[in-house]
């Protein structure tokens, strides 16, 4: 788990607490702020998930480029 995933999950939890507190106290502003914070946390966690999922693709891209370029292959030129 990277720091964006962690921060996002914490932000979601805090937002949920605010949302529930707003519902219990009938404070619509706090409820809406909690919902907005939850959405922000979900976005941040999703970004962290994306970073985690694409972590090894830089090396893979270099490998693919090296194998796919036949113009510079010494065995083919000749």
Rosetta constraint file for C-alpha pairs under 8 A:
AtomPair CA 1 CA 5 HARMONIC 6.18 0.50
AtomPair CA 1 CA 6 HARMONIC 6.72 0.50
AtomPair CA 1 CA 52 HARMONIC 7.63 0.50
AtomPair CA 2 CA 6 HARMONIC 6.37 0.50
AtomPair CA 2 CA 48 HARMONIC 6.48 0.50
AtomPair CA 2 CA 52 HARMONIC 7.20 0.50
AtomPair CA 3 CA 7 HARMONIC 5.97 0.50
AtomPair CA 3 CA 48 HARMONIC 7.37 0.50
AtomPair CA 4 CA 8 HARMONIC 5.89 0.50
AtomPair CA 4 CA 44 HARMONIC 6.03 0.50
AtomPair CA 4 CA 45 HARMONIC 5.85 0.50
AtomPair CA 4 CA 47 HARMONIC 7.03 0.50
AtomPair CA 4 CA 48 HARMONIC 4.68 0.50
AtomPair CA 5 CA 9 HARMONIC 6.19 0.50
AtomPair CA 5 CA 44 HARMONIC 6.68 0.50
AtomPair CA 5 CA 45 HARMONIC 4.18 0.50
AtomPair CA 5 CA 46 HARMONIC 7.11 0.50
AtomPair CA 5 CA 47 HARMONIC 7.41 0.50
AtomPair CA 5 CA 48 HARMONIC 4.55 0.50
AtomPair CA 5 CA 49 HARMONIC 6.32 0.50
AtomPair CA 6 CA 10 HARMONIC 6.29 0.50
AtomPair CA 6 CA 45 HARMONIC 7.04 0.50
AtomPair CA 7 CA 11 HARMONIC 6.07 0.50
AtomPair CA 7 CA 41 HARMONIC 7.38 0.50
AtomPair CA 7 CA 44 HARMONIC 7.38 0.50
AtomPair CA 7 CA 45 HARMONIC 7.15 0.50
AtomPair CA 8 CA 12 HARMONIC 6.15 0.50
AtomPair CA 8 CA 40 HARMONIC 7.48 0.50
AtomPair CA 8 CA 41 HARMONIC 4.11 0.50
AtomPair CA 8 CA 42 HARMONIC 6.02 0.50
AtomPair CA 8 CA 43 HARMONIC 7.25 0.50
AtomPair CA 8 CA 44 HARMONIC 4.80 0.50
AtomPair CA 8 CA 45 HARMONIC 4.27 0.50
AtomPair CA 8 CA 46 HARMONIC 7.92 0.50
AtomPair CA 8 CA 48 HARMONIC 7.98 0.50
AtomPair CA 9 CA 13 HARMONIC 6.31 0.50
AtomPair CA 9 CA 41 HARMONIC 6.08 0.50
AtomPair CA 9 CA 42 HARMONIC 7.10 0.50
AtomPair CA 9 CA 45 HARMONIC 6.12 0.50
AtomPair CA 10 CA 14 HARMONIC 6.25 0.50
AtomPair CA 10 CA 41 HARMONIC 7.30 0.50
AtomPair CA 11 CA 15 HARMONIC 6.08 0.50
AtomPair CA 11 CA 37 HARMONIC 6.48 0.50
AtomPair CA 11 CA 38 HARMONIC 6.37 0.50
AtomPair CA 11 CA 40 HARMONIC 7.37 0.50
AtomPair CA 11 CA 41 HARMONIC 4.72 0.50
AtomPair CA 12 CA 16 HARMONIC 6.17 0.50
AtomPair CA 12 CA 37 HARMONIC 6.47 0.50
AtomPair CA 12 CA 38 HARMONIC 4.17 0.50
AtomPair CA 12 CA 39 HARMONIC 7.12 0.50
AtomPair CA 12 CA 40 HARMONIC 7.42 0.50
AtomPair CA 12 CA 41 HARMONIC 4.62 0.50
AtomPair CA 12 CA 42 HARMONIC 6.31 0.50
AtomPair CA 13 CA 17 HARMONIC 6.30 0.50
AtomPair CA 13 CA 38 HARMONIC 7.12 0.50
AtomPair CA 14 CA 18 HARMONIC 6.28 0.50
AtomPair CA 14 CA 34 HARMONIC 7.42 0.50
AtomPair CA 14 CA 37 HARMONIC 7.49 0.50
AtomPair CA 14 CA 38 HARMONIC 7.43 0.50
AtomPair CA 15 CA 19 HARMONIC 6.04 0.50
AtomPair CA 15 CA 33 HARMONIC 7.38 0.50
AtomPair CA 15 CA 34 HARMONIC 4.05 0.50
AtomPair CA 15 CA 35 HARMONIC 6.04 0.50
AtomPair CA 15 CA 36 HARMONIC 7.27 0.50
AtomPair CA 15 CA 37 HARMONIC 4.75 0.50
AtomPair CA 15 CA 38 HARMONIC 4.58 0.50
AtomPair CA 15 CA 41 HARMONIC 7.98 0.50
AtomPair CA 16 CA 20 HARMONIC 6.16 0.50
AtomPair CA 16 CA 34 HARMONIC 5.92 0.50
AtomPair CA 16 CA 35 HARMONIC 6.97 0.50
AtomPair CA 16 CA 38 HARMONIC 6.28 0.50
AtomPair CA 17 CA 21 HARMONIC 6.03 0.50
AtomPair CA 17 CA 34 HARMONIC 7.14 0.50
AtomPair CA 18 CA 22 HARMONIC 6.01 0.50
AtomPair CA 18 CA 30 HARMONIC 6.22 0.50
AtomPair CA 18 CA 31 HARMONIC 6.17 0.50
AtomPair CA 18 CA 33 HARMONIC 7.24 0.50
AtomPair CA 18 CA 34 HARMONIC 4.60 0.50
AtomPair CA 18 CA 35 HARMONIC 7.93 0.50
AtomPair CA 19 CA 23 HARMONIC 6.31 0.50
AtomPair CA 19 CA 30 HARMONIC 6.45 0.50
AtomPair CA 19 CA 31 HARMONIC 4.09 0.50
AtomPair CA 19 CA 32 HARMONIC 6.75 0.50
AtomPair CA 19 CA 33 HARMONIC 7.16 0.50
AtomPair CA 19 CA 34 HARMONIC 4.32 0.50
AtomPair CA 19 CA 35 HARMONIC 5.95 0.50
AtomPair CA 20 CA 24 HARMONIC 6.16 0.50
AtomPair CA 20 CA 31 HARMONIC 6.83 0.50
AtomPair CA 21 CA 25 HARMONIC 6.12 0.50
AtomPair CA 21 CA 27 HARMONIC 7.97 0.50
AtomPair CA 21 CA 30 HARMONIC 7.48 0.50
AtomPair CA 21 CA 31 HARMONIC 7.09 0.50
AtomPair CA 22 CA 26 HARMONIC 5.55 0.50
AtomPair CA 22 CA 27 HARMONIC 4.61 0.50
AtomPair CA 22 CA 28 HARMONIC 6.06 0.50
AtomPair CA 22 CA 29 HARMONIC 7.32 0.50
AtomPair CA 22 CA 30 HARMONIC 4.89 0.50
AtomPair CA 22 CA 31 HARMONIC 4.27 0.50
AtomPair CA 22 CA 34 HARMONIC 7.92 0.50
AtomPair CA 23 CA 27 HARMONIC 6.38 0.50
AtomPair CA 23 CA 28 HARMONIC 7.13 0.50
AtomPair CA 23 CA 31 HARMONIC 6.08 0.50
AtomPair CA 27 CA 31 HARMONIC 6.31 0.50
AtomPair CA 28 CA 32 HARMONIC 6.13 0.50
AtomPair CA 29 CA 33 HARMONIC 6.14 0.50
AtomPair CA 30 CA 34 HARMONIC 6.09 0.50
AtomPair CA 31 CA 35 HARMONIC 6.33 0.50
AtomPair CA 32 CA 36 HARMONIC 6.16 0.50
AtomPair CA 33 CA 37 HARMONIC 6.08 0.50
AtomPair CA 34 CA 38 HARMONIC 6.12 0.50
AtomPair CA 35 CA 39 HARMONIC 6.33 0.50
AtomPair CA 36 CA 40 HARMONIC 6.24 0.50
AtomPair CA 37 CA 41 HARMONIC 6.11 0.50
AtomPair CA 38 CA 42 HARMONIC 6.14 0.50
AtomPair CA 39 CA 43 HARMONIC 6.23 0.50
AtomPair CA 40 CA 44 HARMONIC 6.22 0.50
AtomPair CA 41 CA 45 HARMONIC 6.00 0.50
AtomPair CA 42 CA 46 HARMONIC 6.00 0.50
AtomPair CA 43 CA 47 HARMONIC 6.19 0.50
AtomPair CA 44 CA 48 HARMONIC 6.28 0.50
AtomPair CA 45 CA 49 HARMONIC 6.12 0.50
AtomPair CA 46 CA 50 HARMONIC 6.15 0.50
AtomPair CA 47 CA 51 HARMONIC 6.26 0.50
AtomPair CA 48 CA 52 HARMONIC 6.16 0.50
AtomPair CA 49 CA 53 HARMONIC 6.10 0.50
AtomPair CA 50 CA 54 HARMONIC 6.19 0.50
AtomPair CA 51 CA 55 HARMONIC 6.00 0.50
AtomPair CA 56 CA 60 HARMONIC 6.77 0.50
AtomPair CA 57 CA 61 HARMONIC 6.00 0.50
AtomPair CA 58 CA 62 HARMONIC 6.53 0.50
AtomPair CA 59 CA 63 HARMONIC 6.34 0.50
AtomPair CA 60 CA 64 HARMONIC 6.20 0.50
AtomPair CA 61 CA 65 HARMONIC 6.17 0.50
AtomPair CA 62 CA 66 HARMONIC 6.18 0.50
AtomPair CA 63 CA 67 HARMONIC 6.34 0.50
AtomPair CA 64 CA 68 HARMONIC 5.91 0.50
AtomPair CA 65 CA 69 HARMONIC 6.20 0.50
AtomPair CA 69 CA 73 HARMONIC 7.33 0.50
AtomPair CA 70 CA 76 HARMONIC 7.23 0.50
AtomPair CA 71 CA 76 HARMONIC 7.61 0.50
AtomPair CA 71 CA 77 HARMONIC 7.69 0.50
AtomPair CA 72 CA 76 HARMONIC 7.99 0.50
AtomPair CA 72 CA 77 HARMONIC 7.68 0.50
AtomPair CA 73 CA 77 HARMONIC 6.64 0.50
AtomPair CA 74 CA 78 HARMONIC 7.62 0.50
